[in-house]
Every structure is written in C-alpha cells, then in structure tokens.
C-alpha cells in the first residue's frame, strides 16, 4: 500500500500492532493447528478494508466472551514468559544473577481453561492471523506458517 491509501490509517496500524502483541502472548496450545488462510481479494486495494474488518471482528471475539482480561494478563506477562522459556532451554545457572532468581514460571490464568474463553481466543487468533496475511509488511506470528 502506498501513501495516501484511504484505508491504511493510523487506527489500522495501531490495531495491527496491538493484535500482533496479543497473538504472540497466546499460549502455543491455543495457536496449535490454527487454520487461518489468506482471504481472496478481488481488487488490489481492498486488502486493507478487509484487514481492518477482520481486526474489528477479532477484537469483538474477545470482548464478547470476556476473554479480554485473560489476554491482557497473558500480554503483560509475555516478556517474563519468554525469558523463562529461554532460560529453560539454556545451560545458564540462575544463581549467577540474583535478578533471575525472581523469575516466576507461574502458568497462565485458570480462566484460560474455560471452554468459552478458549474458543474466543481461538476465534480471535484465526481472524487476526487472516488479517496479518493481508498486511503488506509480510509479518506473521512465528508459530504460524
């Protein structure tokens, strides 16, 4: 999309960034086996319109089912979660740095086990990944291909 495209707005770019952070915060078990194809666009300029609508609907999925609190919690804990995962895969003695001793490996909220919350997060992920496939920057969550 070039400059001046009427649908490539700051609002779309902000929503895109937020949803990408949210997607990355989702546990792998929510993302596992996700089928989110690229929507077929008839006219070249329509991709941004469809992307924005998919993102709006993805946002609606988590708001309607009350999953937004779970997603907010997961997103706020993402840096620590990724650090714990990295340290678990590294031959690095945590006692070498006292700050690392404070790292918690608490699991995700028990609300994530609720079937309706899980379904809402799964629907959110599907729509957000479909929207990402329409974006012109070629970004996809690293767990999706």
C-alpha positions as CSV (number, residue, x, y, z in Angstrom):
1,X,0.0,0.0,0.0
2,X,1.4,3.4,-0.9
3,X,1.0,6.6,0.9
4,X,-2.5,8.1,0.5
5,X,-4.3,4.8,0.6
6,X,-7.6,5.7,2.2
7,X,-7.8,2.6,4.4
8,X,-4.2,2.4,5.6
9,X,-4.8,4.6,8.6
10,X,-3.1,5.2,12.0
11,X,-6.0,3.4,13.5
12,X,-5.4,0.3,11.4
13,X,-1.7,0.3,12.2
14,X,-2.3,0.7,15.9
15,X,-4.8,-2.1,15.9
16,X,-2.4,-4.3,13.9
17,X,0.4,-3.7,16.4
18,X,-1.8,-4.4,19.4
19,X,-3.2,-7.6,17.9
20,X,0.2,-8.9,17.0
21,X,1.4,-8.4,20.6
22,X,-1.8,-10.2,21.8
23,X,-1.3,-13.0,19.3
24,X,2.3,-13.5,20.5
25,X,1.1,-13.7,24.1
26,X,-1.3,-16.6,23.4
27,X,0.0,-19.9,24.6
28,X,1.1,-22.3,21.9
29,X,-1.8,-24.7,22.7
30,X,-4.3,-22.0,21.6
31,X,-2.3,-21.5,18.4
32,X,-1.7,-25.2,17.7
33,X,-3.0,-26.3,14.3
34,X,-4.6,-22.9,13.6
35,X,-6.1,-22.8,10.1
36,X,-6.2,-19.1,9.0
37,X,-5.9,-18.8,5.2
38,X,-5.3,-15.6,3.3
39,X,-8.7,-14.2,2.2
40,X,-9.1,-14.0,-1.5
41,X,-9.2,-10.3,-2.5
42,X,-10.9,-9.4,-5.8
43,X,-9.5,-5.9,-6.3
44,X,-5.9,-4.9,-5.2
45,X,-6.8,-2.0,-2.9
46,X,-9.5,-4.0,-1.0
47,X,-7.0,-5.8,1.2
48,X,-6.7,-3.0,3.8
49,X,-10.5,-2.8,4.0
50,X,-10.9,-6.5,4.6
51,X,-7.9,-6.5,7.0
52,X,-9.5,-3.7,9.1
53,X,-12.8,-5.5,9.2
54,X,-11.2,-8.8,10.2
55,X,-9.3,-7.0,13.0
56,X,-12.5,-5.3,14.3
57,X,-14.2,-8.7,14.4
58,X,-11.2,-10.3,16.1
59,X,-11.4,-7.6,18.8
60,X,-15.1,-8.3,19.1
61,X,-14.5,-12.0,19.7
62,X,-12.5,-11.4,22.9
63,X,-14.7,-8.6,24.1
64,X,-18.0,-10.6,23.9
65,X,-16.7,-13.7,25.6
66,X,-14.9,-11.9,28.4
67,X,-11.5,-13.2,27.2
68,X,-10.0,-9.7,27.1
69,X,-8.9,-9.9,30.8
70,X,-7.1,-13.2,30.2
71,X,-5.5,-11.8,27.1
72,X,-4.4,-8.7,28.9
73,X,-2.8,-10.8,31.6
74,X,-1.0,-13.0,29.1
75,X,0.2,-10.0,27.2
76,X,1.5,-8.3,30.4
77,X,3.4,-11.5,31.3
78,X,4.9,-12.2,27.9
79,X,8.4,-10.8,28.5
80,X,8.8,-12.9,31.6
81,X,7.2,-16.0,30.0
82,X,9.6,-15.7,27.1
83,X,12.6,-15.3,29.5
84,X,11.6,-18.4,31.5
85,X,11.3,-20.4,28.2
86,X,14.7,-19.1,27.1
87,X,16.4,-20.0,30.4
88,X,14.8,-23.4,30.5
89,X,16.5,-24.1,27.1
90,X,19.8,-22.6,28.1
91,X,22.6,-24.1,30.2
92,X,22.7,-21.0,32.3
93,X,22.9,-21.1,36.1
94,X,20.2,-18.8,37.5
95,X,22.2,-18.3,40.7
96,X,24.8,-16.4,38.6
97,X,22.5,-13.4,38.5
98,X,20.3,-12.7,41.5
99,X,17.7,-10.9,39.4
100,X,17.0,-14.1,37.5
101,X,16.1,-15.8,40.7
102,X,13.0,-13.7,40.8
103,X,11.7,-15.1,37.5
104,X,8.4,-16.9,38.1
105,X,7.2,-19.8,36.0
106,X,3.6,-19.4,37.0
107,X,1.2,-20.8,34.4
108,X,-1.5,-18.9,32.6
109,X,-4.7,-17.9,34.3
110,X,-7.1,-20.7,35.1
111,X,-9.7,-18.8,33.1
112,X,-7.8,-20.0,30.0
113,X,-9.2,-23.5,30.8
114,X,-12.7,-22.2,30.4
115,X,-14.1,-23.6,27.1
116,X,-15.8,-20.3,26.1
117,X,-12.7,-18.3,26.8
118,X,-10.5,-20.8,24.9
119,X,-12.9,-20.7,21.9
120,X,-13.0,-16.9,22.0
121,X,-9.2,-16.7,22.0
122,X,-9.0,-19.3,19.2
123,X,-11.5,-17.3,17.1
124,X,-9.5,-14.1,17.8
125,X,-6.3,-15.8,16.7
126,X,-7.9,-17.1,13.5
127,X,-9.2,-13.7,12.4
128,X,-6.1,-11.8,13.5
129,X,-3.8,-14.2,11.5
130,X,-6.1,-13.9,8.5
131,X,-5.8,-10.1,8.8
132,X,-2.0,-10.4,9.1
133,X,-1.9,-12.3,5.9
134,X,-3.4,-9.3,4.1
135,X,-1.0,-6.8,5.5
136,X,1.7,-5.6,3.1
137,X,4.5,-6.0,5.6
138,X,4.7,-9.8,5.5
139,X,4.7,-10.2,9.3
140,X,3.2,-13.4,10.8
141,X,3.4,-14.8,14.3
142,X,6.5,-17.0,14.3
143,X,4.3,-20.0,15.2
144,X,2.2,-19.6,12.1
145,X,3.2,-20.6,8.6
